[in-house]
Amino acid sequence: MDDPQSGLRLGLTTLIVVVVLISGACGTRASSDAGRSGKPTRTGQSGTQPDSADTTEPIGGSGAGASDQGVTDTEILIGASGPLSGLAGPLGGEAFGAVDSYFKSVNAKGGVNGRKLHLAARDDYLQPVQTLTNARQLNEQDHVLALILGFGDSTADYVARHEIPTMMFGLSPVPYASKYPTVYPLVGNALSWGHALIAGLKTTSVFKPGMRVAILYDTDDLYTGPYLDSIAEGWKLAGARVVSRDPFNLGEPDCTALVLKMRQLAIDWWDFQGLGAVPCLQAAGRQDYQPKVGWGSWATSMGLVAQLVGPDIDGVWGESQGDSVSGAPRTLTSAHEDYKEAIRRYHPELASSLHMESPVTIGYWIGAKLLVDAIAAQGKTVTRGGMNKWLQGVRKRDTGIGMPIESLAPDCKTGSQAVWVGRWKWDGGNPSKTPETGYLTSPYRERYGGRCYLTLIAEQLIGG
């Protein structure tokens, strides 16, 4: 099997290291030349007007006053931090490759109101402390306007205090809390996707009443621990029984003992709430083990995870908040074609259905588009305050390649709650996953408070 990281490293990591070295050595904002050598992110859409939405009045369009840091007469600098090396490195490659492709497509059409976009990205190795360090350096040394992060819970207090518009994956409760009003979840939430998967299993008649469920969860930067009780409750409400909850992380060397435990417990379903699914699926393959009904969740939704697991990914369930390259389960549109064309042109290492259908690639393309629209809405004077006002006004915004984002308001951050569900197929080293359902949401939304339930739960778990 080809190394799934190699192409992405060539396309992104080599350039990103240059930006880090230049900005770190100078201690000042990366110059336009440094931005070009470090991670030339000429991206975008024509950008003279934002896409239409029901709450997107132009903000700051009079041109009065000075723009915030990261904005010159000709350029806008956006910062990024995520995993770009190690086992999780390819996920950062997909995320920032998507952002870079969108920014470059914008720049090719003239930029945002005449300004070209640049992306300065740093590797955080999927380590929370490094993510916070990177966010500080990007803000205080590189002087970026906004941030795009991978799993950035550790930065929430900092970016909220400095009112930095910050896009992040949105896995845990933190990005949904109103106490962090400038943090915007992009891709998906462990609780909502976990519950939607249960709905998908029932829709496809896979779910078995009374089945025994084990939950594997992450204790590192992808920590889903606060949601464990609610995830378990979802299974109980559906008619299943959770018999085990087990921590296991991606970097741990051997999942053999945990696989033996699952066999002894005679589980029917293994719910993967973390990237520890990779070594556990590999260990299960070595032991010729599979639960009676199945396994999977959001953690086994990404193509790069399927590649890491190898042939044992066959039959594992995953999800996606974005349409496949054929447009399914919705309809193929010009937005899909624009997305595919930009990826092929600017990051050809991602130009396969495996990457283009990844929830990560799709989610960060959408995030880049939202940032561009927020900038474009302001006209000549671009400020963080103006961007935050625009983003917090987003309602039912459809970017064309995934279901609409219902809300980014501080008291009602929804992220991407609607997902389709399907199983992986391993065909000669080419894993693929196609929709077996239409778009589904959690069947328990009303029980937990309705449309804004993820923010309501976040307030209960971490405070408002």
N, C-alpha and C positions, 0 to 999 in steps of 0.2 A: 504494500500500500504506500502511496506517495505520502511524504511528510505534509500534513495539512497546514503547517505553519510556514513552510519555506517561501511560498509565493507571497504571502502577506508580509513577511519580514522584508523581502526585497522591495515591496511596494510602499511600505510605510516606515518600518522601524529604523532603517538606516538613515532616512531623512530626518526623523524625529530626534534622533540623538544629536544631530547637528544643532537643531534649535535649542535643545536643553543646554548644550555646551556653550553656545554663544550667549544666550540670555543669562545663564548662570555666571559666566565669566565677567560680563559687562555689568550685571546687577541692575540693568535698566530694561525698558521695554525693548523687545526684539525689533530691530530696524526692518524696513521693508526688504532689504537684501537678505537679512538673516531669516526672515520669514520665508523667503523664496527658497533658500537653500535648505532650511530646516524642515519645512513641510509646506511646500507651495500650495496653498489651498485657494485656488481661483475657482470659485464655485458658482453655481446657481441657476437662477431663473432671471428673466430680464429685470424684475424687481422694481420697475418704476411705480407699480401699484401692487398692493397685497391682493391675494385671492379674496373673493367675497366671503363674508361671514356675517352673522346677524349682529355682531357687537364690535365691528372693527372700523370705527370712525377714525380718520386720520388724527394722529397725536403729534403735536409739536410741529406741524407742517408749515407754520409761519416762518420758520428759520430763525426766530429770535433766540438769542442766548448762545452759549457755547455747548458743544457736544461733550460727552463724558470721555474718559480715558479710553484708548483703543480706537478712537475715531479721528482720522485726519481728513483733509479735503479730498483725498484720493483713495484711502484705504480704511478697512475695518478689521481689527484683530480679535479673533475669538480663541479662547483657550480650551484645551481638552486634556483630560487625564483618564487613563484606563489601563487595563492589562495589555501589554504589547510584547511580552516575553513569557516564557514558561508555558505550562499546559493550557492556561487560559488566554495566552497571547493572541490566538486567532480570533477570539471574540472581540478583542479591541481592534484587531485588523478589520473585521467586518464593520464595526461601529464607525470608526473614523474613516474607513474607506468610503462608506456611504455618505458621511458628512462632506468629505473632500470632493466626492463626485458631484454632489448637489451644489456646493459652493463654486466649483469650477464651471459647471453648466450655467450658473448665474453670471459669472464673470465673462463667459464667452458671449453673453448677450448684453454686455454693457455694465454689469454689476448692479448694485442696489442704489438707485438714484445717483448713478455716476461713480460710486465707490466700489472698489474691488475688495473681496473678502479673502482673508488669510486665516489659516488654522495653525496655532502653535500647540503641539501635543507633547505630553510627557508620559512616560511609562510609570505606572504605580505598582506593577507586579501583583495586583489584586490584594494589596496590603493597605488596610485602613489608615495607618499612620502616614504612609507614603502618599496616599491620596490627599490627605489634609495638607501635607507639606507642599505637594504640587499645586494645590489650589491657592495656597498663600503666595507661592512664587509666581504663579501665573498672574495673580492680581497685583502683587506689590512690586515685582521686578519686571515682568513682561508687560504689565499694564493693559491687560485684555479688557474688552467690553463685557463679555459674558462667558459662561463656562458650559461645557458639555462633558459630563462625567459618566463613568461606568457605574459602579456600585459605590455611591458617594455618601453613605449615611454619616460618616465621620466628619464631613464638611458642612453639615446642615446648619449648625450654629454659626459658623464663620460666614458662610455665604448669605445667610439671612441678616446677620448683623451689618454686613457691607452692602446689602440690597443688590447682590449680584444675580442677574437672571441666570438660572442654573438648570440645565436639562440633565436628568439622570434616568437610569433604567426603570426604577420604580417598583422594585421587588418587595420591599419591606414596608412597615407602617410609616417610617420616617418621612419619605417624600410626600405623603398624603396629609400630614399634619398641618393644621392652620398656623401653628407657631413658626412654620417655615414657609412664609407666603411667596418667596421668590424661588422655591424649588418646584420643578414641574416634572411629574412622572411621565415617561414616554412609552415604554414597551409593554410591561405587564406586571401584575401584582400576584404574588404567590397564592393569596387567599382566593381572589376572584377566579384565577385560572384553575386553581385546584377544585373549586366548586363547579366551575363550568365543565371540567373533565368528567365529573360525576354525572352531570346532565348528559354529556356526550355518550357515556357508557350506557346510560338508560335509553337514549335515543336509538342506539345501535343494537340494543338488546343483549349487550355483553354483561351488564351488571347482573349479579346473582343475589337475590335476597338472602340476608344472613351471612354473606361472605366475610371472611376474616382478612383484615387489612393491617399491614405494617407500614409505618411512616418513617422514612429516612430523612434526616434534616441536617442542614449545614450550620456550623458554629463559627465560621470565619466571616468574611466580608459579605457573604450571601446569607446572613443569619435570618432564618425564618422562624426562630423559636417563639417570638411573641404570638404568632398565628397558630401554634400547634393545637391549642384547645379548640379554636374555631374550625380548623381543618378537620380535626377528629369529630367535632360535632356535625359537620357536613356529612361525613360518612354515616354517622349514627342516624341522622334524620333521613338519609336515603334508605336505611334498612340494613346497613353493614355494621361490623363490630371491629373496632381498632384494638388489636391485641399486643402491639409493640410500637414503641417510639425509640428510634436509635440515631444518635449523632454519628455522622461520618462525612469527612471532607475530601475534596479532590486530591489533596497532596498526600493523603495517608497511603502507606505502601501496599496494604493487603487487606482485602475485604473477605477473605476466606471464612473466618470465624463467624462473621455476620451472616454470610450465606448459609452456613450450617445451622445457625439459629433459625433462619427463616424456614428451612426445610423441617426442622424439628417442630416448629410452631404450626406447620401445615397451613401457611397463609394462602389465601386465594389471590390477593392483590398486593403489590409492593408499590407504595406511593412515594415517588422520588421528589422530595422537597429540597434538593441540593445537588451540586455537581459531584458529590460522592457517588452518584449513580454510575459514573464512568468506571471507576475501579470495581464497583460491586457487580456491574453487568459483566465485566471481564472475568471476575472471579466465578460468577455463576456459570459462565460459558465453560470454564475449565472444569467445573464440577458437573456439567451437564444438567444444570438445575434451571427450572422455570416455575413460577407460581402457577397454580391451577387455572386461574382466570386470566391474569396478565399483570402488566406493570407499566409505569410511566407517569408523566405529569409535565409541568412547564420545563423542568430541568432537562428533559430528554426531547425538547422541541427543536433544538438548534442542529443544523447540519454538521457543524464542526464537532459536536458531541457525538453524533452518529459515526463520523470518521474515526474519532478516537476510540470508540467502543469496538468498531469493526463489525464482522459478520453477526455478532451476538446482538446487534441492534435490531435485527429482523423481528418484526412483530411487536416491538415496543411502541407504546402510544406517545404521541406528542401533540402539540397545539400550535396555533399561529394566529396573531391578530391582523395579519396581512394576507392579501390575495396571492395565489400562486401566479407564476409568470403567464399562465393561460387566462388569468382573470378569475378563475374559480376560487371560492364558490359564488362569486358575483358574476360580473360581465367584464370582458376585456375592454379597456378604454384607452384613450390617448395618454392618460396619466401613467398607465403601466408601460406604454411604449417609451415615454420620456425617461422613466426610471431605468428601464433596461438599457436604453441607448447611452445614458450618462455613465452607468456602471461599466459598460463595454468600452467606452471611449477612455475614461479616466482611471479606472481600476480593473483592467481586464483579468487580473488574477481572481476577481470576484464574479466574473461573468459566466456563471453556471447557475442552473436552477437551484443547486444545493445552497449556494450563497445568497442568490437573489431572493429566494423564498425564506431565508432565515428571519426569524422574528427580530434579531438584532439588526441586520442590515436594513430591513423595512422600518423598524422603529426609529433608528437614528437618521435615516433619510427624512422621515416625517418630522423629527425634531429639528433638523437643519432647516427644513421648509418653514416651520413655525417661527424660528428665529429670524429668518430672512423676512418673512411677512411682518413681524413685529418691528423690525428695523425700517422696512419700506414704508410702513404706515406713518412714520414720523417726519418724513421729508428731509430737510437740510440738517436740522438739529436733532442729533440722536443721543438719547440719555437712557440710563438704566431705569430711571423712574418711568419714562415713557414706554419702554419695552415691557416692564412689569405690568403697567396698567393695561396694555394691549393683551398680553398673554393671559392675565387674570380675567379678561373679558371673553375669552374663547368659549363658545357654546356650540356643540354639535358641529364641529369643524371637520369636514371631509376633505382629506388631501388626495383622494382618488385611488390609493393603492391599499387602503385598509379601512376598517370601519371608522366612522367619525369619532373623534374625541369629544365626549359629552360636555366636559367642563374642566377648566383649570383654575376656577375661583378658589381662593384660599380656604373657604369653608365648604368646598365641594369639589375636591380634586378626584377625578374618576380614572385618569389614565385610559388605557385600552382594555375595557372590560369584556368586549365581545371577541370570542375566538372560535375557530373551527377545530375539529378534532379528527385525527387520523393515525394510522399505524405506519411505521417505517418498513420499507422493503429493501433488502440488500441484494443487489443484482450485479455480481461481478465487480465489486468494489465501488459501485455507484449507488449509495443510499438515496432513497427518495421517499417522500411522504405526500400523500394527496388527501384532500378533504373527504371524510366519510360522513360529515354533517354539514349543515349550514352554520351560520354564526350563532353562537350560544352565549348566554350570560349566566351568572350564578342564579340558581333557582331560589336562593335564600336572601336575595337583596332586600325584599320588603321586610323580612324577619329582622334583619340587622339595621334597618333604618331607611331603606329606599335607595334612590339614585346616588346619594352622597354617603353611602354606608362605609366606604373605605376611610373617608375622613373622620366619620363618627367613631369608628373602631380605633383609629390612630389616636384620637383624643383620649379614649379610655385607656389605651396601652401606654402612651408616652406623655400625655397631657396636651392641653391646647395652647 
